Amino acid sequence: MRARTAGETDLLSEKIDGVRACAGTVLHQLLFRPSSAGSPSATPPPDGDAESTPATTTPAQADGIQVPFVPDREALESAIGGDGLVDWRAPAAAFPRVATLLRSPDLMAPALAGFVVSVGGISESTVKHSWGSLLQSLQGDDGAALMIKVGSAMLELLEENKGVDRVVVPAMRTIHLLITNGCMDAMPPSSSPVPKGILERVQGEMRGCKDVGKLQAGVSVAAALLQYDDASLRVPALQTLLAMLTHRYPRVRKQAGEEMYLQVLTHEGLVGEDYMEQATAILGETDWTADVPVLRPARDELYPAFGVTRAESTAPTSAVPRAPRPLAEEQGSAYKDLVKEMHY
């Protein structure tokens, strides 16, 4: 019952209207429709022999026993509503109710899983109301304490869904919104493992990735984490962003350059005073969609400006040169990459 309730709670804050409506109906029946267990049947068996045929019970003849083992029933009943009149298809009606479950120790994780998919989605109405409800919860009187729990749950969500882009990409977008709106200010790297844990998981998802949208979401998170004045977090974040300046995809390079430029202008201390003019000129004036060999010297000048060294590559090396691929295979690979980049 715990697993079923958690699954329906996840779907209750899904981005698809019909899924939310179905989950709301199921949970309402689970909570407010009495169980048939232990109720004798008022309908005689077909052969009239009541002693030889087991009794059956219809829902209308139930004796009022509640379905047992529902986690945090009181919070769930409050969110679902006993009248059954909630329009779960309407984001404005659904998400404020589900947001109350973020304070439930038993239901926070599944509720958050549904929220991140909706907040990081593309439907304007769903994104607006899901993010508004989440932000309102985190800005309440107990917002700081709630954010600490949400941050830990977010790490677990990323860990449990490694490589699952349907969850990871919207989760990255949600994390970016949380950081840029000050929700994570109560969790500095010096006292919380969440910011470093987020960066490590984002780096893991970006490593070897060929999905442009996913890479762009990761770049945004890494750049947002630069707001923390902590070298143990800033240095690896900067190394990731500097590596993205010469990535194979122009859109990724361009976004990395724009994000770094904005961060340099916003946060003091990212670049030394002696390098400020040089760094802003390179980041702001370089066409990061140009060919990588042309960009590499400009990128390399930024390492001393930011006071970091180039991260060591984890890619295996071999002394045996690879045989060149046939031209047809190369063209096919290039076409696949183009289709992937344009999101067709």
Backbone torsions as a table, in degrees:
resi	resn	phi	psi	omega
1	MET	NA	-36.0	179.1
2	ARG	-63.0	-43.7	-179.4
3	ALA	-66.2	-40.2	179.7
4	ARG	-65.7	-43.6	179.9
5	THR	-63.1	-42.3	178.8
6	ALA	-62.7	-41.9	179.4
7	GLY	-63.0	-42.7	179.0
8	GLU	-69.1	-34.4	177.4
9	THR	-65.1	-39.4	174.9
10	ASP	-58.4	-48.2	-177.8
11	LEU	-69.7	-21.4	-178.7
12	LEU	-65.5	-22.2	178.4
13	SER	-116.3	25.1	178.2
14	GLU	-67.7	161.6	-179.5
15	LYS	-79.9	-16.9	-178.8
16	ILE	-92.0	124.2	-173.6
17	ASP	-58.8	-44.5	-177.9
18	GLY	-63.8	-34.9	178.6
19	VAL	-66.1	-43.4	178.0
20	ARG	-61.2	-42.6	-178.9
21	ALA	-62.7	-41.9	179.6
22	CYS	-65.5	-44.1	179.6
23	ALA	-63.6	-39.4	178.3
24	GLY	-63.3	-39.7	178.6
25	THR	-65.7	-44.3	-179.3
26	VAL	-62.6	-45.7	-178.5
27	LEU	-67.1	-36.6	178.0
28	HIS	-63.5	-42.5	178.1
29	GLN	-67.1	-36.8	-179.8
30	LEU	-64.8	-38.1	-174.1
31	LEU	-88.6	-37.5	-168.6
32	PHE	-114.3	-5.9	175.5
33	ARG	-96.1	118.3	-174.3
34	PRO	-58.1	150.8	176.7
35	SER	-73.7	150.3	178.4
36	SER	-90.5	-1.3	-175.9
37	ALA	-63.0	131.3	173.4
38	GLY	82.6	2.9	-178.2
39	SER	-97.1	127.7	179.8
40	PRO	-72.4	150.6	-179.1
41	SER	-82.9	140.1	175.9
42	ALA	-91.1	-6.2	-179.0
43	THR	-100.5	122.3	-178.6
44	PRO	-68.2	154.4	177.2
45	PRO	-63.8	157.3	-175.2
46	PRO	-54.9	-36.2	-176.7
47	ASP	-90.0	0.3	178.0
48	GLY	79.5	-0.6	-178.3
49	ASP	-96.1	94.0	-175.6
50	ALA	-68.6	-25.5	-176.6
51	GLU	-80.3	-32.4	-174.5
52	SER	-90.8	-16.3	-177.0
53	THR	-111.9	129.4	179.6
54	PRO	-61.1	143.8	179.4
55	ALA	-74.3	145.3	175.8
56	THR	-121.0	157.0	-175.7
57	THR	-128.5	133.2	174.9
58	THR	-94.6	156.9	-178.8
59	PRO	-56.9	-36.1	-177.5
60	ALA	-67.9	-18.2	-177.4
61	GLN	-103.6	14.4	-176.9
62	ALA	-65.0	153.9	-174.9
63	ASP	-96.7	6.9	175.2
64	GLY	92.6	8.5	178.6
65	ILE	-74.9	131.0	180.0
66	GLN	-74.8	150.8	173.2
67	VAL	-65.7	124.5	-174.3
68	PRO	-82.6	168.4	170.9
69	PHE	64.8	27.3	174.4
70	VAL	-82.8	120.4	-177.2
71	PRO	-67.8	135.0	178.9
72	ASP	45.9	56.5	-176.3
73	ARG	-56.5	-41.4	-176.4
74	GLU	-60.8	-46.6	179.7
75	ALA	-65.1	-39.1	-178.2
76	LEU	-69.3	-40.9	178.3
77	GLU	-64.3	-39.1	178.5
78	SER	-63.7	-39.0	-179.1
79	ALA	-72.8	-39.3	-176.3
80	ILE	-76.3	-40.1	-178.7
81	GLY	84.0	130.0	-174.9
82	GLY	-77.9	-16.7	-176.6
83	ASP	-79.8	-15.7	178.7
84	GLY	70.6	20.0	-175.8
85	LEU	-101.2	3.4	-179.4
86	VAL	-70.7	130.4	177.2
87	ASP	-89.7	92.5	-175.9
88	TRP	-70.9	-13.3	175.5
89	ARG	-73.1	-24.9	-177.6
90	ALA	-87.2	115.8	-179.8
91	PRO	-55.9	-36.3	-178.6
92	ALA	-65.0	-28.0	179.6
93	ALA	-90.6	-33.3	-172.2
94	ALA	-79.2	-51.2	-168.8
95	PHE	-68.3	-36.7	175.1
96	PRO	-59.8	-34.1	179.1
97	ARG	-71.0	-44.5	-179.3
98	VAL	-66.7	-30.7	-179.3
99	ALA	-60.9	-27.2	179.0
100	THR	-66.6	-23.2	-178.9
101	LEU	-76.8	-10.7	177.0
102	LEU	-66.1	-18.9	178.1
103	ARG	-90.8	1.0	178.4
104	SER	-92.9	120.2	179.9
105	PRO	-57.3	-32.9	-177.0
106	ASP	-83.0	-25.8	-171.7
107	LEU	-114.8	-2.5	-176.6
108	MET	-62.3	-45.8	-176.2
109	ALA	-60.4	-50.7	177.9
110	PRO	-66.3	-35.7	177.9
111	ALA	-64.3	-41.2	179.4
112	LEU	-66.1	-38.7	179.3
113	ALA	-59.4	-41.3	176.6
114	GLY	-69.2	-38.5	-178.8
115	PHE	-61.7	-45.1	-174.6
116	VAL	-65.6	-34.2	177.4
117	VAL	-65.8	-36.5	-179.7
118	SER	-77.4	-44.2	180.0
119	VAL	-63.7	-38.1	-179.2
120	GLY	-89.6	13.9	-179.8
121	GLY	-82.9	-164.5	-176.3
122	ILE	-120.9	-9.7	178.5
123	SER	-75.4	121.8	-172.6
124	GLU	-59.2	-46.9	-177.9
125	SER	-65.1	-43.6	-179.8
126	THR	-64.3	-45.8	179.6
127	VAL	-61.6	-44.4	-177.6
128	LYS	-59.6	-50.3	-173.8
129	HIS	-79.0	-34.6	178.0
130	SER	-68.3	-44.9	179.2
131	TRP	-67.3	-39.8	178.9
132	GLY	-61.2	-41.2	179.4
133	SER	-69.0	-40.6	178.8
134	LEU	-65.5	-45.1	-179.2
135	LEU	-64.0	-40.4	179.3
136	GLN	-62.2	-38.7	178.7
137	SER	-65.3	-40.2	-176.8
138	LEU	-78.9	-10.7	177.9
139	GLN	-103.8	9.7	178.0
140	GLY	-76.2	-173.9	-177.4
141	ASP	-61.4	-34.5	179.4
142	ASP	-103.6	25.0	-174.7
143	GLY	-60.0	-41.6	-178.3
144	ALA	-63.9	-45.4	179.2
145	ALA	-65.7	-38.6	178.9
146	LEU	-66.5	-37.9	-178.7
147	MET	-65.1	-35.3	177.0
148	ILE	-61.3	-42.6	178.1
149	LYS	-69.0	-40.2	178.6
150	VAL	-64.1	-40.0	179.1
151	GLY	-61.1	-44.1	178.1
152	SER	-64.8	-40.5	178.6
153	ALA	-65.8	-33.7	178.7
154	MET	-66.5	-38.9	175.7
155	LEU	-61.3	-44.7	179.3
156	GLU	-63.1	-37.8	179.4
157	LEU	-63.0	-44.3	178.9
158	LEU	-66.0	-37.8	-178.7
159	GLU	-68.2	-41.4	-177.4
160	GLU	-74.4	-19.5	-175.8
161	ASN	-118.3	36.2	177.9
162	LYS	-55.0	127.7	177.3
163	GLY	77.8	-1.6	178.9
164	VAL	-92.6	92.6	-171.9
165	ASP	-62.1	-29.1	-179.9
166	ARG	-61.1	-28.0	179.0
167	VAL	-101.0	-43.3	-172.7
168	VAL	-65.1	-46.2	-176.2
169	VAL	-63.6	-51.4	176.0
170	PRO	-63.6	-30.1	176.5
171	ALA	-63.9	-41.0	176.9
172	MET	-61.9	-42.3	179.4
173	ARG	-65.2	-38.3	177.9
174	THR	-66.2	-42.8	178.7
175	ILE	-61.3	-41.0	178.2
176	HIS	-60.1	-42.7	178.2
177	LEU	-65.1	-40.3	179.7
178	LEU	-62.6	-41.7	-178.5
179	ILE	-69.3	-48.8	-174.3
180	THR	-71.1	-18.2	177.6
181	ASN	-97.6	10.6	174.0
182	GLY	78.9	8.4	-177.6
183	CYS	-68.7	-24.6	-177.2
184	MET	-100.9	13.4	179.7
185	ASP	-63.5	-25.2	-179.0
186	ALA	-80.8	3.1	-177.8
187	MET	-125.8	66.8	177.5
188	PRO	-66.7	151.5	-178.8
189	PRO	-59.2	-24.6	-179.2
190	SER	-69.4	-22.2	-177.2
191	SER	-125.4	-4.6	-178.5
192	SER	-136.8	137.7	178.0
193	PRO	-81.9	-3.7	-172.8
194	VAL	-65.4	-50.6	-178.7
195	PRO	-58.3	-44.9	179.0
196	LYS	-67.0	-38.7	178.5
197	GLY	-62.9	-39.6	177.5
198	ILE	-62.7	-46.8	-179.7
199	LEU	-60.8	-43.8	-179.1
200	GLU	-62.1	-40.9	-179.6
201	ARG	-71.9	-36.5	177.0
202	VAL	-66.3	-42.4	177.1
203	GLN	-60.2	-40.2	178.7
204	GLY	-63.8	-37.7	179.3
205	GLU	-72.2	-30.6	-178.5
206	MET	-79.8	-24.1	-175.7
207	ARG	-65.0	117.6	179.3
208	GLY	76.0	6.7	-176.9
209	CYS	-77.0	142.8	177.3
210	LYS	-118.0	7.0	178.8
211	ASP	-89.6	115.0	-174.8
212	VAL	-63.1	-44.0	-179.5
213	GLY	-61.0	-40.2	178.8
214	LYS	-67.2	-41.8	178.8
215	LEU	-64.2	-40.5	179.1
216	GLN	-65.0	-39.3	176.8
217	ALA	-63.6	-39.9	177.8
218	GLY	-66.1	-39.4	177.0
219	VAL	-60.6	-42.8	-179.5
220	SER	-62.8	-40.6	179.4
221	VAL	-67.0	-46.6	-179.6
222	ALA	-60.2	-40.5	178.9
223	ALA	-67.7	-41.1	-179.6
224	ALA	-63.4	-33.0	-179.5
225	LEU	-69.8	-11.4	178.0
226	LEU	-68.5	-12.5	179.3
227	GLN	-66.8	-21.4	179.4
228	TYR	-80.6	124.4	179.9
229	ASP	-84.3	70.2	-177.7
230	ASP	-142.5	116.9	-173.8
231	ALA	-62.2	-34.0	-178.2
232	SER	-65.9	-19.4	177.4
233	LEU	-103.0	-41.3	-176.5
234	ARG	-65.5	-42.7	-175.1
235	VAL	-61.0	-52.6	178.1
236	PRO	-64.9	-32.1	177.0
237	ALA	-65.6	-43.0	177.7
238	LEU	-64.9	-40.1	178.6
239	GLN	-61.3	-39.7	177.7
240	THR	-64.4	-45.7	-178.0
241	LEU	-66.9	-40.3	178.8
242	LEU	-65.0	-36.0	177.0
243	ALA	-65.9	-35.2	-179.8
244	MET	-69.6	-18.2	178.8
245	LEU	-66.3	-18.8	176.9
246	THR	-121.8	30.6	177.6
247	HIS	-69.2	160.8	-176.5
248	ARG	-67.2	-24.6	-176.4
249	TYR	-98.8	124.9	-177.9
250	PRO	-58.3	-38.2	-178.1
251	ARG	-65.9	-34.4	177.7
252	VAL	-69.0	-43.7	178.5
253	ARG	-60.9	-44.3	-178.4
254	LYS	-62.7	-44.7	-179.9
255	GLN	-65.2	-40.3	178.7
256	ALA	-60.4	-42.7	178.7
257	GLY	-64.1	-43.4	-179.8
258	GLU	-66.2	-42.8	-179.7
259	GLU	-63.9	-42.9	-179.5
260	MET	-66.7	-38.9	178.9
261	TYR	-61.0	-45.8	179.3
262	LEU	-64.3	-39.4	-179.9
263	GLN	-66.9	-37.6	178.4
264	VAL	-64.0	-39.2	180.0
265	LEU	-74.7	-25.2	-174.5
266	THR	-89.3	-41.5	-171.7
267	HIS	-114.6	120.5	178.2
268	GLU	-72.5	150.0	176.3
269	GLY	94.6	-11.0	177.1
270	LEU	-66.8	-36.6	-179.2
271	VAL	-126.5	138.4	176.9
272	GLY	-63.6	153.9	-177.5
273	GLU	-57.8	-36.6	-178.6
274	ASP	-68.4	-21.2	-176.6
275	TYR	-106.4	-2.6	-171.8
276	MET	-59.0	-49.3	-178.2
277	GLU	-63.0	-41.5	-179.4
278	GLN	-66.0	-44.6	-178.0
279	ALA	-65.0	-46.0	179.8
280	THR	-65.0	-35.1	178.6
281	ALA	-66.7	-44.3	-179.2
282	ILE	-66.3	-47.4	-176.5
283	LEU	-69.3	-37.3	-174.8
284	GLY	-85.3	-26.5	-173.7
285	GLU	-106.6	-14.8	-178.8
286	THR	-76.4	136.1	173.9
287	ASP	-85.2	99.1	-174.0
288	TRP	-76.5	0.8	173.9
289	THR	-93.3	0.5	177.8
290	ALA	-70.4	175.3	-179.4
291	ASP	-63.9	142.9	-176.7
292	VAL	-57.2	-44.1	179.5
293	PRO	-58.6	-30.4	177.8
294	VAL	-73.9	-34.2	-175.4
295	LEU	-81.1	-26.2	-171.6
296	ARG	-57.9	-44.6	178.9
297	PRO	-61.1	-38.5	178.4
298	ALA	-66.3	-42.2	178.0
299	ARG	-61.0	-42.9	-176.7
300	ASP	-63.3	-27.2	178.0
301	GLU	-69.3	-19.0	-177.0
302	LEU	-81.4	-20.6	-179.9
303	TYR	-59.7	-52.5	177.3
304	PRO	-66.8	-29.1	179.3
305	ALA	-63.8	-38.2	179.1
306	PHE	-90.6	-5.5	177.7
307	GLY	71.3	32.1	179.1
308	VAL	-126.3	159.3	175.4
309	THR	-102.9	160.4	-179.1
310	ARG	-69.3	134.0	179.2
311	ALA	-67.7	140.1	178.6
312	GLU	-69.0	137.6	179.1
313	SER	-73.0	137.7	177.8
314	THR	-96.5	2.9	-179.3
315	ALA	-73.5	136.1	179.3
316	PRO	-66.6	147.3	179.1
317	THR	-117.5	158.7	-179.6
318	SER	-143.3	141.3	179.2
319	ALA	-78.7	-14.5	-179.1
320	VAL	-89.8	119.5	-179.1
321	PRO	-67.9	144.2	178.5
322	ARG	-78.1	143.8	175.9
323	ALA	-70.0	140.1	-179.9
324	PRO	-63.3	142.1	179.3
325	ARG	-75.7	150.9	175.2
326	PRO	-57.9	149.5	-177.1
327	LEU	-57.8	-42.5	-178.6
328	ALA	-61.6	-39.7	179.0
329	GLU	-66.6	-39.9	179.3
330	GLU	-63.0	-44.3	-178.9
331	GLN	-65.9	-38.6	178.2
332	GLY	-63.7	-40.2	178.2
333	SER	-65.1	-41.6	179.6
334	ALA	-63.4	-39.0	179.2
335	TYR	-65.3	-41.5	177.9
336	LYS	-60.8	-42.4	179.5
337	ASP	-63.3	-39.4	-179.9
338	LEU	-64.7	-44.9	179.0
339	VAL	-60.4	-42.7	179.9
340	LYS	-62.8	-41.9	-177.9
341	GLU	-66.6	-37.7	-177.5
342	MET	-84.6	1.6	176.4
343	HIS	61.7	37.3	173.7
344	TYR	-85.4	NA	NA
